[in-house]
Amino acid sequence: MSDFPIAAVVVVVPVHNEEALLARCLQSVDAATRQIDLPCEVRVVLDACTDQSAQIASRFPFETIEVSATAVGAARAVGVSAALADFDDIEAERIWIAVTDADSQVPPQWLTAQRSLADAGNDVVVGTVRPDFADLSRSHRALWLKTHIRGKPNGHVHGANLGVRASTYLAAGGFNAVAEHEDVGLVAQCRAIGAAVAASDSAEVLTSGRFEGRTPGGYAAYLRNQAADLLPADAALDEQWTAS
């Protein structure tokens, strides 16, 4: 547990060909930064983008960084490092790092909620995510709601809704430069050094409900596997519902 109140915030958004959803994401990040009364640096990391993501990102008041890593872990690490450099006059214990994904939409209270948990002494905040129900069938939506109960965060780690104290991040070695599960790896490293980790659904993030993501695993794979568990009768009801 840390007794250092947060004095500055870093936000990092890695992007790989997300032209369809990026504007929604950055609009939500912009709204969240306006809710927090602290210095805030946002870095949008364009990783090997070949679509219109760069042009979309240029419409927002955020600094962009272009890399060719094709690895979300590397992109996140570059963004964090660049943003922290702008706060080199503030102790790392007092800087909060929040990360999300380019296919996600954070709520307005996203940063203020994480700050409150950090000021309460937590070093890591593992936030919940909810898939866009418009992307799911009726039975899949019902299954998701049955297994995700409001007020009882499951503690699953999602890069779309994750926060960490900068001193803890640095001590844990930061994000690994890998193509997926860098978020899970970081939290495991933080736990290994004794960091205080809080699970919270106080600022749930909306994320894409697509079944094919930018990496083989990740949240898209989770939703794909969950859909495969639906009973044939559920699928039949979905077809009937869609046709009506």
MIMAR-292338 format. One record per residue (C-alpha): residue in three letters; chain; y negated, x, z negated. Coordinates in pm, whole numbers. Example, Ala and Ser with C-alpha at 12.3 -4.5 7.8 and 13.67 -1.06 7.14 Angstrom:
<rs>
@code = Ala&unit = A&Y = 450&X = 1230&Z = -780
@code = Ser&unit = A&Y = 106&X = 1367&Z = -714
</rs>
This chain:
<rs>
@code = Met&unit = A&Y = 0&X = 0&Z = 0
@code = Ser&unit = A&Y = -348&X = 122&Z = 83
@code = Asp&unit = A&Y = -667&X = 65&Z = -115
@code = Phe&unit = A&Y = -897&X = 154&Z = 177
@code = Pro&unit = A&Y = -1091&X = -142&Z = 326
@code = Ile&unit = A&Y = -1107&X = -151&Z = 704
@code = Ala&unit = A&Y = -1434&X = -23&Z = 854
@code = Ala&unit = A&Y = -1355&X = -19&Z = 1228
@code = Val&unit = A&Y = -1109&X = -175&Z = 1471
@code = Val&unit = A&Y = -933&X = -46&Z = 1781
@code = Val&unit = A&Y = -773&X = -285&Z = 2032
@code = Val&unit = A&Y = -542&X = -168&Z = 2310
@code = Val&unit = A&Y = -412&X = -374&Z = 2602
@code = Pro&unit = A&Y = -162&X = -207&Z = 2839
@code = Val&unit = A&Y = -154&X = -357&Z = 3189
@code = His&unit = A&Y = 98&X = -328&Z = 3470
@code = Asn&unit = A&Y = 34&X = -568&Z = 3760
@code = Glu&unit = A&Y = -79&X = -868&Z = 3558
@code = Glu&unit = A&Y = -343&X = -1015&Z = 3789
@code = Ala&unit = A&Y = -225&X = -1372&Z = 3726
@code = Leu&unit = A&Y = -266&X = -1360&Z = 3348
@code = Leu&unit = A&Y = -500&X = -1072&Z = 3272
@code = Ala&unit = A&Y = -827&X = -1266&Z = 3277
@code = Arg&unit = A&Y = -691&X = -1514&Z = 3021
@code = Cys&unit = A&Y = -583&X = -1224&Z = 2801
@code = Leu&unit = A&Y = -913&X = -1036&Z = 2814
@code = Gln&unit = A&Y = -1116&X = -1352&Z = 2759
@code = Ser&unit = A&Y = -920&X = -1412&Z = 2439
@code = Val&unit = A&Y = -961&X = -1051&Z = 2324
@code = Asp&unit = A&Y = -1335&X = -1074&Z = 2387
@code = Ala&unit = A&Y = -1353&X = -1391&Z = 2177
@code = Ala&unit = A&Y = -1154&X = -1226&Z = 1896
@code = Thr&unit = A&Y = -1381&X = -920&Z = 1888
@code = Arg&unit = A&Y = -1683&X = -1148&Z = 1849
@code = Gln&unit = A&Y = -1532&X = -1296&Z = 1533
@code = Ile&unit = A&Y = -1508&X = -968&Z = 1344
@code = Asp&unit = A&Y = -1817&X = -806&Z = 1192
@code = Leu&unit = A&Y = -1700&X = -447&Z = 1235
@code = Pro&unit = A&Y = -1738&X = -181&Z = 1503
@code = Cys&unit = A&Y = -1466&X = -249&Z = 1758
@code = Glu&unit = A&Y = -1344&X = -40&Z = 2051
@code = Val&unit = A&Y = -1124&X = -201&Z = 2317
@code = Arg&unit = A&Y = -926&X = 0&Z = 2571
@code = Val&unit = A&Y = -758&X = -163&Z = 2870
@code = Val&unit = A&Y = -496&X = 78&Z = 3003
@code = Leu&unit = A&Y = -410&X = 16&Z = 3368
@code = Asp&unit = A&Y = -66&X = 162&Z = 3419
@code = Ala&unit = A&Y = 30&X = 216&Z = 3784
@code = Cys&unit = A&Y = -131&X = -112&Z = 3889
@code = Thr&unit = A&Y = -107&X = -197&Z = 4259
@code = Asp&unit = A&Y = -253&X = -549&Z = 4239
@code = Gln&unit = A&Y = -599&X = -678&Z = 4145
@code = Ser&unit = A&Y = -568&X = -597&Z = 3774
@code = Ala&unit = A&Y = -833&X = -322&Z = 3787
@code = Gln&unit = A&Y = -1084&X = -549&Z = 3955
@code = Ile&unit = A&Y = -1020&X = -824&Z = 3700
@code = Ala&unit = A&Y = -1055&X = -584&Z = 3408
@code = Ser&unit = A&Y = -1389&X = -460&Z = 3545
@code = Arg&unit = A&Y = -1542&X = -803&Z = 3480
@code = Phe&unit = A&Y = -1512&X = -755&Z = 3105
@code = Pro&unit = A&Y = -1716&X = -534&Z = 2867
@code = Phe&unit = A&Y = -1421&X = -306&Z = 2792
@code = Glu&unit = A&Y = -1353&X = 53&Z = 2886
@code = Thr&unit = A&Y = -1059&X = 92&Z = 3123
@code = Ile&unit = A&Y = -824&X = 387&Z = 3157
@code = Glu&unit = A&Y = -596&X = 443&Z = 3455
@code = Val&unit = A&Y = -257&X = 611&Z = 3407
@code = Ser&unit = A&Y = 60&X = 639&Z = 3613
@code = Ala&unit = A&Y = 316&X = 640&Z = 3336
@code = Thr&unit = A&Y = 500&X = 317&Z = 3425
@code = Ala&unit = A&Y = 590&X = 308&Z = 3056
@code = Val&unit = A&Y = 424&X = 69&Z = 2815
@code = Gly&unit = A&Y = 474&X = 306&Z = 2520
@code = Ala&unit = A&Y = 284&X = 582&Z = 2698
@code = Ala&unit = A&Y = 8&X = 341&Z = 2802
@code = Arg&unit = A&Y = -38&X = 215&Z = 2448
@code = Ala&unit = A&Y = -47&X = 572&Z = 2312
@code = Val&unit = A&Y = -313&X = 679&Z = 2562
@code = Gly&unit = A&Y = -529&X = 380&Z = 2476
@code = Val&unit = A&Y = -502&X = 435&Z = 2102
@code = Ser&unit = A&Y = -585&X = 803&Z = 2131
@code = Ala&unit = A&Y = -890&X = 737&Z = 2348
@code = Ala&unit = A&Y = -1027&X = 465&Z = 2120
@code = Leu&unit = A&Y = -970&X = 662&Z = 1799
@code = Ala&unit = A&Y = -1172&X = 950&Z = 1945
@code = Asp&unit = A&Y = -1479&X = 726&Z = 1932
@code = Phe&unit = A&Y = -1432&X = 680&Z = 1557
@code = Asp&unit = A&Y = -1382&X = 1043&Z = 1460
@code = Asp&unit = A&Y = -1649&X = 1002&Z = 1190
@code = Ile&unit = A&Y = -1445&X = 736&Z = 1006
@code = Glu&unit = A&Y = -1142&X = 811&Z = 792
@code = Ala&unit = A&Y = -816&X = 711&Z = 960
@code = Glu&unit = A&Y = -723&X = 504&Z = 653
@code = Arg&unit = A&Y = -1019&X = 276&Z = 733
@code = Ile&unit = A&Y = -944&X = 220&Z = 1103
@code = Trp&unit = A&Y = -721&X = -66&Z = 1215
@code = Ile&unit = A&Y = -529&X = -59&Z = 1545
@code = Ala&unit = A&Y = -437&X = -394&Z = 1703
@code = Val&unit = A&Y = -231&X = -420&Z = 2021
@code = Thr&unit = A&Y = -140&X = -706&Z = 2248
@code = Asp&unit = A&Y = 1&X = -751&Z = 2600
@code = Ala&unit = A&Y = -171&X = -840&Z = 2925
@code = Asp&unit = A&Y = 36&X = -1157&Z = 2968
@code = Ser&unit = A&Y = -69&X = -1286&Z = 2626
@code = Gln&unit = A&Y = -356&X = -1483&Z = 2474
@code = Val&unit = A&Y = -469&X = -1397&Z = 2121
@code = Pro&unit = A&Y = -634&X = -1660&Z = 1896
@code = Pro&unit = A&Y = -999&X = -1621&Z = 1790
@code = Gln&unit = A&Y = -895&X = -1527&Z = 1434
@code = Trp&unit = A&Y = -651&X = -1258&Z = 1553
@code = Leu&unit = A&Y = -849&X = -959&Z = 1428
@code = Thr&unit = A&Y = -997&X = -1121&Z = 1119
@code = Ala&unit = A&Y = -651&X = -1229&Z = 1005
@code = Gln&unit = A&Y = -511&X = -878&Z = 1051
@code = Arg&unit = A&Y = -812&X = -731&Z = 873
@code = Ser&unit = A&Y = -756&X = -957&Z = 573
@code = Leu&unit = A&Y = -395&X = -845&Z = 547
@code = Ala&unit = A&Y = -500&X = -482&Z = 583
@code = Asp&unit = A&Y = -769&X = -515&Z = 316
@code = Ala&unit = A&Y = -500&X = -665&Z = 90
@code = Gly&unit = A&Y = -323&X = -330&Z = 109
@code = Asn&unit = A&Y = -86&X = -368&Z = 403
@code = Asp&unit = A&Y = -40&X = -84&Z = 652
@code = Val&unit = A&Y = 135&X = -277&Z = 929
@code = Val&unit = A&Y = 111&X = -642&Z = 1037
@code = Val&unit = A&Y = 398&X = -785&Z = 1239
@code = Gly&unit = A&Y = 264&X = -1104&Z = 1395
@code = Thr&unit = A&Y = 449&X = -1391&Z = 1556
@code = Val&unit = A&Y = 430&X = -1496&Z = 1919
@code = Arg&unit = A&Y = 492&X = -1827&Z = 2091
@code = Pro&unit = A&Y = 597&X = -1861&Z = 2455
@code = Asp&unit = A&Y = 385&X = -2075&Z = 2683
@code = Phe&unit = A&Y = 573&X = -2405&Z = 2664
@code = Ala&unit = A&Y = 465&X = -2487&Z = 3018
@code = Asp&unit = A&Y = 707&X = -2214&Z = 3130
@code = Leu&unit = A&Y = 1005&X = -2359&Z = 2941
@code = Ser&unit = A&Y = 1230&X = -2658&Z = 2993
@code = Arg&unit = A&Y = 1219&X = -2943&Z = 2743
@code = Ser&unit = A&Y = 1547&X = -2843&Z = 2576
@code = His&unit = A&Y = 1449&X = -2477&Z = 2565
@code = Arg&unit = A&Y = 1120&X = -2570&Z = 2401
@code = Ala&unit = A&Y = 1307&X = -2775&Z = 2140
@code = Leu&unit = A&Y = 1546&X = -2488&Z = 2073
@code = Trp&unit = A&Y = 1260&X = -2243&Z = 2029
@code = Leu&unit = A&Y = 1083&X = -2474&Z = 1783
@code = Lys&unit = A&Y = 1404&X = -2524&Z = 1587
@code = Thr&unit = A&Y = 1445&X = -2149&Z = 1539
@code = His&unit = A&Y = 1078&X = -2068&Z = 1469
@code = Ile&unit = A&Y = 949&X = -2254&Z = 1165
@code = Arg&unit = A&Y = 578&X = -2256&Z = 1090
@code = Gly&unit = A&Y = 497&X = -2076&Z = 767
@code = Lys&unit = A&Y = 818&X = -1873&Z = 777
@code = Pro&unit = A&Y = 750&X = -1573&Z = 1003
@code = Asn&unit = A&Y = 1079&X = -1413&Z = 1105
@code = Gly&unit = A&Y = 945&X = -1057&Z = 1100
@code = His&unit = A&Y = 1049&X = -983&Z = 1458
@code = Val&unit = A&Y = 837&X = -708&Z = 1612
@code = His&unit = A&Y = 630&X = -795&Z = 1919
@code = Gly&unit = A&Y = 391&X = -561&Z = 2094
@code = Ala&unit = A&Y = 190&X = -870&Z = 2187
@code = Asn&unit = A&Y = 91&X = -918&Z = 1821
@code = Leu&unit = A&Y = 102&X = -599&Z = 1621
@code = Gly&unit = A&Y = -142&X = -418&Z = 1394
@code = Val&unit = A&Y = -126&X = -85&Z = 1212
@code = Arg&unit = A&Y = -355&X = 130&Z = 1000
@code = Ala&unit = A&Y = -457&X = 441&Z = 1197
@code = Ser&unit = A&Y = -349&X = 681&Z = 921
@code = Thr&unit = A&Y = -5&X = 517&Z = 914
@code = Tyr&unit = A&Y = 15&X = 522&Z = 1293
@code = Leu&unit = A&Y = -61&X = 893&Z = 1304
@code = Ala&unit = A&Y = 173&X = 980&Z = 1017
@code = Ala&unit = A&Y = 455&X = 787&Z = 1188
@code = Gly&unit = A&Y = 408&X = 976&Z = 1514
@code = Gly&unit = A&Y = 247&X = 696&Z = 1714
@code = Phe&unit = A&Y = 397&X = 505&Z = 2005
@code = Asn&unit = A&Y = 683&X = 675&Z = 2181
@code = Ala&unit = A&Y = 628&X = 721&Z = 2556
@code = Val&unit = A&Y = 911&X = 487&Z = 2652
@code = Ala&unit = A&Y = 941&X = 197&Z = 2894
@code = Glu&unit = A&Y = 1027&X = -64&Z = 2629
@code = His&unit = A&Y = 1085&X = -122&Z = 2256
@code = Glu&unit = A&Y = 808&X = 122&Z = 2166
@code = Asp&unit = A&Y = 677&X = -146&Z = 1930
@code = Val&unit = A&Y = 1007&X = -175&Z = 1744
@code = Gly&unit = A&Y = 1030&X = 204&Z = 1728
@code = Leu&unit = A&Y = 682&X = 240&Z = 1579
@code = Val&unit = A&Y = 743&X = -16&Z = 1306
@code = Ala&unit = A&Y = 1074&X = 152&Z = 1220
@code = Gln&unit = A&Y = 893&X = 487&Z = 1194
@code = Cys&unit = A&Y = 628&X = 328&Z = 972
@code = Arg&unit = A&Y = 891&X = 179&Z = 741
@code = Ala&unit = A&Y = 1062&X = 520&Z = 723
@code = Ile&unit = A&Y = 748&X = 676&Z = 575
@code = Gly&unit = A&Y = 708&X = 398&Z = 320
@code = Ala&unit = A&Y = 439&X = 189&Z = 487
@code = Ala&unit = A&Y = 370&X = -161&Z = 354
@code = Val&unit = A&Y = 467&X = -405&Z = 631
@code = Ala&unit = A&Y = 359&X = -771&Z = 632
@code = Ala&unit = A&Y = 506&X = -1042&Z = 856
@code = Ser&unit = A&Y = 254&X = -1313&Z = 938
@code = Asp&unit = A&Y = 208&X = -1619&Z = 1157
@code = Ser&unit = A&Y = -156&X = -1670&Z = 1056
@code = Ala&unit = A&Y = -273&X = -1561&Z = 1403
@code = Glu&unit = A&Y = 13&X = -1644&Z = 1637
@code = Val&unit = A&Y = -26&X = -1511&Z = 1991
@code = Leu&unit = A&Y = 58&X = -1715&Z = 2301
@code = Thr&unit = A&Y = 260&X = -1515&Z = 2550
@code = Ser&unit = A&Y = 416&X = -1577&Z = 2888
@code = Gly&unit = A&Y = 738&X = -1775&Z = 2888
@code = Arg&unit = A&Y = 867&X = -1604&Z = 3201
@code = Phe&unit = A&Y = 1228&X = -1487&Z = 3218
@code = Glu&unit = A&Y = 1157&X = -1175&Z = 3425
@code = Gly&unit = A&Y = 918&X = -938&Z = 3255
@code = Arg&unit = A&Y = 775&X = -598&Z = 3339
@code = Thr&unit = A&Y = 1069&X = -426&Z = 3168
@code = Pro&unit = A&Y = 1443&X = -509&Z = 3168
@code = Gly&unit = A&Y = 1434&X = -605&Z = 2800
@code = Gly&unit = A&Y = 1150&X = -728&Z = 2587
@code = Tyr&unit = A&Y = 1045&X = -1086&Z = 2522
@code = Ala&unit = A&Y = 1136&X = -1208&Z = 2869
@code = Ala&unit = A&Y = 1494&X = -1097&Z = 2815
@code = Tyr&unit = A&Y = 1499&X = -1271&Z = 2477
@code = Leu&unit = A&Y = 1389&X = -1599&Z = 2635
@code = Arg&unit = A&Y = 1635&X = -1556&Z = 2920
@code = Asn&unit = A&Y = 1921&X = -1502&Z = 2679
@code = Gln&unit = A&Y = 1811&X = -1795&Z = 2464
@code = Ala&unit = A&Y = 1806&X = -2022&Z = 2770
@code = Ala&unit = A&Y = 2159&X = -1913&Z = 2855
@code = Asp&unit = A&Y = 2274&X = -2045&Z = 2516
@code = Leu&unit = A&Y = 2166&X = -2400&Z = 2598
@code = Leu&unit = A&Y = 2451&X = -2647&Z = 2633
@code = Pro&unit = A&Y = 2528&X = -2793&Z = 2978
@code = Ala&unit = A&Y = 2428&X = -3133&Z = 2841
@code = Asp&unit = A&Y = 2082&X = -2994&Z = 2761
@code = Ala&unit = A&Y = 2045&X = -2869&Z = 3117
@code = Ala&unit = A&Y = 2146&X = -3210&Z = 3251
@code = Leu&unit = A&Y = 1881&X = -3378&Z = 3034
@code = Asp&unit = A&Y = 1622&X = -3131&Z = 3163
@code = Glu&unit = A&Y = 1706&X = -3218&Z = 3522
@code = Gln&unit = A&Y = 1676&X = -3589&Z = 3444
@code = Trp&unit = A&Y = 1344&X = -3534&Z = 3262
@code = Thr&unit = A&Y = 1205&X = -3323&Z = 3548
@code = Ala&unit = A&Y = 1301&X = -3583&Z = 3807
@code = Ser&unit = A&Y = 1142&X = -3870&Z = 3614
</rs>
